[in-house]
């Protein structure tokens, strides 16, 4: 049963009575700094601890949306490393057999995102020089092969993290954390409207409230039966 905006607001108010004031205050604090200005896309990564570490970094830096392209690999996220971050993020899983990486990227472009491939390239720039004024999707490839040629052809920009040792690349979770530290910090200083829309904040507040209550789904169903005309 789909609820309209008014009913969702009523449901949220009903559920609030089952959540502590401390938790409600924390929801408001976190939502005030959540953003969809930057998204992450992970292409075919297969190590669950890497996926979990990236999710944890997204939550810490306030990045709400992360996309997984699952074509050759079906990653199983390590909840021990993720530390519950999956409960608070919008995780979009795309089955490669049904939706190719090109489809996903082109749909994100239609939403106004520019695609930034994190890989050494002849036209690359250092992460500290990448403009943050426009919405972006940072793309990370597999642990061994990196980003696919399909992504490279669709990418709008290329970025690298400067390195000064013998090792050719950072671990993917380290790369993501370094990029998000640099970009989210500059975004907050330089971009005025990086925040989530009020509608998305309300949707997330409701979702987080349900997840914070042990019997949340049961309470929702009971409320619907008593308050929504079918």
C-alpha positions as CSV (number, residue, x, y, z in Angstrom):
1,X,0.0,0.0,0.0
2,X,1.5,3.3,-1.1
3,X,1.1,6.2,1.2
4,X,0.7,9.8,0.1
5,X,2.7,12.6,1.5
6,X,0.1,13.6,4.1
7,X,-0.3,10.0,5.4
8,X,3.5,9.6,5.6
9,X,3.7,12.7,7.8
10,X,1.0,11.3,10.0
11,X,2.7,7.9,10.2
12,X,6.0,9.6,11.1
13,X,4.3,11.5,14.0
14,X,2.8,8.3,15.3
15,X,6.1,6.4,15.2
16,X,8.0,9.2,16.9
17,X,6.5,8.2,20.3
18,X,8.4,5.0,20.2
19,X,11.8,6.7,19.6
20,X,13.9,8.5,22.2
21,X,14.4,12.2,22.1
22,X,18.1,11.6,21.8
23,X,17.7,9.4,18.7
24,X,15.2,11.9,17.1
25,X,17.7,14.8,17.7
26,X,20.4,12.7,16.1
27,X,18.3,12.0,13.0
28,X,17.8,15.7,12.6
29,X,21.5,16.5,13.0
30,X,22.6,13.8,10.5
31,X,19.9,14.8,7.9
32,X,21.0,18.4,8.1
33,X,24.4,17.3,6.6
34,X,23.3,14.5,4.3
35,X,23.9,15.1,0.6
36,X,23.0,13.7,-2.9
37,X,25.4,16.2,-4.5
38,X,28.0,13.5,-4.6
39,X,27.2,9.8,-5.2
40,X,29.4,6.7,-5.5
41,X,29.2,4.0,-8.0
42,X,31.1,0.7,-7.5
43,X,31.5,-1.4,-10.6
44,X,31.8,-5.2,-10.0
45,X,33.8,-5.1,-6.8
46,X,33.8,-8.6,-5.2
47,X,35.5,-8.2,-1.8
48,X,32.8,-7.8,0.9
49,X,35.1,-6.0,3.3
50,X,36.0,-3.4,0.7
51,X,32.3,-2.7,0.0
52,X,31.5,-2.5,3.7
53,X,34.4,-0.1,4.3
54,X,33.2,2.2,1.4
55,X,29.7,2.2,2.8
56,X,31.0,3.1,6.3
57,X,33.0,6.0,4.7
58,X,29.9,7.2,2.8
59,X,27.9,7.3,6.1
60,X,30.7,9.2,7.9
61,X,31.0,11.8,5.2
62,X,27.3,12.3,4.7
63,X,27.0,10.7,1.3
64,X,23.5,9.2,1.0
65,X,23.5,7.3,-2.3
66,X,25.8,4.6,-3.4
67,X,25.3,2.4,-6.5
68,X,26.6,-1.2,-7.0
69,X,26.9,-2.6,-10.5
70,X,26.7,-6.4,-10.1
71,X,27.5,-8.0,-13.4
72,X,30.3,-10.6,-13.0
73,X,30.4,-10.4,-9.2
74,X,27.8,-10.5,-6.5
75,X,29.4,-8.8,-3.5
76,X,28.4,-9.8,0.0
77,X,28.8,-6.9,2.4
78,X,30.6,-7.5,5.7
79,X,28.3,-6.1,8.3
80,X,31.0,-6.3,10.9
81,X,33.0,-3.7,9.0
82,X,30.0,-1.8,7.7
83,X,29.1,-1.1,11.4
84,X,25.4,-0.8,10.5
85,X,25.9,1.9,7.9
86,X,23.7,0.1,5.4
87,X,20.7,0.9,7.6
88,X,21.2,4.7,7.0
89,X,22.2,4.8,3.3
90,X,20.3,4.5,0.1
91,X,22.0,1.5,-1.5
92,X,21.1,0.9,-5.2
93,X,22.0,-2.5,-6.6
94,X,21.9,-2.9,-10.4
95,X,21.9,-6.4,-11.8
96,X,24.2,-6.3,-14.9
97,X,22.0,-8.9,-16.7
98,X,19.1,-6.5,-16.5
99,X,20.7,-3.1,-16.4
100,X,24.1,-2.5,-17.9
101,X,26.6,0.0,-16.4
102,X,26.0,2.2,-19.4
103,X,22.3,2.3,-18.7
104,X,23.0,3.2,-15.1
105,X,25.4,5.9,-16.0
106,X,23.2,7.4,-18.7
107,X,20.3,7.5,-16.3
108,X,22.4,9.3,-13.7
109,X,23.5,11.8,-16.4
110,X,19.8,12.5,-17.1
111,X,19.5,13.4,-13.5
112,X,22.2,16.1,-13.9
113,X,25.2,14.2,-12.7
114,X,28.6,14.3,-14.3
115,X,30.5,11.0,-14.3
116,X,34.0,11.1,-12.7
117,X,36.1,8.0,-13.2
118,X,38.8,7.5,-10.5
119,X,41.6,6.1,-12.6
120,X,44.9,7.3,-14.2
121,X,44.1,8.7,-17.6
122,X,45.8,11.0,-20.1
123,X,43.2,13.7,-19.3
124,X,43.1,13.1,-15.6
125,X,43.5,15.7,-12.8
126,X,44.4,15.5,-9.2
127,X,41.5,15.1,-6.7
128,X,42.3,18.5,-5.1
129,X,41.7,20.2,-8.5
130,X,38.4,18.5,-9.4
131,X,35.6,21.1,-9.4
132,X,32.8,20.4,-6.9
133,X,30.2,23.0,-8.1
134,X,28.2,20.5,-10.1
135,X,26.7,17.2,-9.0
136,X,29.0,14.2,-9.6
137,X,29.1,10.4,-9.4
138,X,32.5,9.0,-8.4
139,X,33.1,5.6,-10.1
140,X,35.4,3.0,-8.7
141,X,36.2,-0.3,-10.5
142,X,37.1,-3.8,-9.5
143,X,40.0,-4.4,-7.1
144,X,42.2,-6.0,-9.8
145,X,41.0,-4.7,-13.2
146,X,39.8,-1.3,-12.3
147,X,37.1,0.6,-14.3
148,X,35.8,-1.0,-17.4
149,X,36.2,0.4,-20.9
150,X,32.5,1.1,-21.0
151,X,32.8,3.4,-18.1
152,X,35.9,5.1,-19.5
153,X,34.0,5.9,-22.7
154,X,31.0,7.3,-20.8
155,X,33.0,9.3,-18.2
156,X,33.0,13.1,-18.3
157,X,36.1,13.6,-16.2
158,X,39.0,11.6,-14.8
159,X,40.6,12.0,-11.5
160,X,43.6,10.5,-9.6
161,X,45.0,10.6,-6.1
162,X,48.7,11.6,-6.1
163,X,51.0,8.8,-4.9
164,X,54.8,8.9,-4.2
165,X,55.7,5.3,-3.5
166,X,56.3,2.1,-5.4
167,X,52.8,0.8,-5.1
168,X,50.7,1.5,-8.1
169,X,47.3,2.1,-6.4
170,X,45.5,2.5,-3.1
171,X,43.0,-0.1,-1.9
172,X,39.5,0.8,-3.2
173,X,38.1,1.5,0.2
174,X,41.1,3.8,1.0
175,X,40.7,5.6,-2.4
176,X,37.0,6.2,-1.7
177,X,37.7,7.6,1.8
178,X,40.5,9.9,0.5
179,X,38.3,11.2,-2.3
180,X,35.3,11.7,-0.1
181,X,37.4,13.5,2.5
182,X,38.7,15.9,-0.1
183,X,35.5,16.5,-2.1
184,X,32.9,16.5,0.7
185,X,34.9,19.1,2.6
186,X,35.2,21.4,-0.3
187,X,31.6,20.8,-1.2
188,X,30.5,22.0,2.2
189,X,32.7,25.1,1.9
190,X,31.9,26.0,-1.7
191,X,28.5,24.7,-2.6
192,X,25.4,26.4,-1.2
193,X,22.7,23.9,-2.1
194,X,24.4,20.5,-1.4
195,X,21.7,19.4,1.1
196,X,19.0,16.9,0.5
197,X,15.5,18.1,-0.6
198,X,13.0,18.5,2.2
199,X,11.0,15.6,0.6
200,X,13.9,13.3,0.7
201,X,14.7,14.2,4.3
202,X,11.2,13.4,5.3
203,X,11.4,10.0,3.5
204,X,14.6,9.1,5.2
205,X,13.4,10.3,8.6
206,X,10.4,7.9,8.3
207,X,12.7,5.0,7.1
208,X,15.2,5.5,9.8
209,X,12.4,5.7,12.4
210,X,10.9,2.4,11.3
211,X,14.4,0.8,11.4
212,X,15.0,2.2,14.9
213,X,12.0,0.4,16.4
214,X,12.2,-3.3,17.0
215,X,8.6,-3.8,16.0
216,X,8.7,-1.0,13.4
217,X,7.2,-2.9,10.4
218,X,4.4,-4.4,12.6
219,X,3.5,-0.9,13.9
220,X,3.4,0.5,10.4
221,X,1.0,-2.2,9.2
222,X,-1.2,-1.7,12.2
223,X,-1.3,2.0,11.7
224,X,-2.2,1.6,8.0
225,X,-5.1,-0.7,8.8
226,X,-6.5,1.8,11.4
227,X,-5.8,5.1,9.6
228,X,-5.7,4.6,5.8
229,X,-8.8,3.9,3.7
230,X,-8.1,1.3,1.0
